[in-house]
Amino acid sequence: MSETSSVATVNTLDNYKPTSVGRALNGVEVKIFEPDPETEDGEICFRGRNIFMGYLDNEEKTKEAIDDEGWLHSGDIGRVDEEGFYYITGRKKELIITKGGENIAPVPIEDCIKEEVPIISNVMLVGDDKKYLTMLVTLRVKVDENQSPTDNLADSVVALLSQHNSQSTTVTEAKDDDIVKQLIQEGMERANERAISRAARIQKFTILPVEFSIEGNELTSTMKLKRSVTAKKYKEEIDKMYPESQ
């Protein structure tokens, strides 16, 4: 963050852990603010001489960022392990709050799904103010000369599907393919076995007809998911997964 004079934590060549953002630099205090009692995830906050003085001519925004004790609130949700390595697990604004009041970080669950189901390229967890979680998924596809997603499945996906006796070669075919649905269902069930709570288990999914992209406005220029935009774009598909709310 520029507000931390760029660097606050770092992995070094002789002191690192894959997937972590490293340990705090000397002179930098780091804490997990209001950690969840089950996951120990909370907002990552910083304090030290490296923290900026505030936003120019914007006292209100400065007070939102830095609390009365001098802690800069990053907006990142994360945890720290027993050796002092920090891990980012999501963004505070991305937290899903279910109808039952459970706070759920979507990114770790989405990453778990992609790990369990290699034919999936993108996942968006849904469940804000809902009784249960669902997800929108896209399949891995080939891109054209302009790097835009096509309807043709990636060669690795076609090869994997053929091993399961599926003849699908396009998203159009795959989204209605029972074998594809079964592979996703089984992967979802495996991911649910690793869920931290019952509320963090996914109940339903929908395969979208096209891959997320910058062109489609689901992704930012840095390839981050635009959750609110995507939810609005696929509202009809989402609503079908919650028939009781109709």
Secondary structure, DSSP 8 states (H G I E B T S, - for coil): -GGGTS-SEE-BTTB--TTS-BEE-TTEEEEEES--TTT--EEEEEEETTS----TT-HHHHHHHB-TTS-EEEEEEEEE-TTS-EEEEEEGGG-EE-TT--EE-HHHHHHHHHHH-TTEEEEEEE-TTSSSEEEEEEE-EEE-TTS-EEEEE-HHHHHHHHHTT----BHHHHTT-HHHHHHHHHHHHHHHHT-SSGGGSEEEEEE-SS---TTTTSB-TT--B-HHHHHHHTHHHHHHT-GGG-
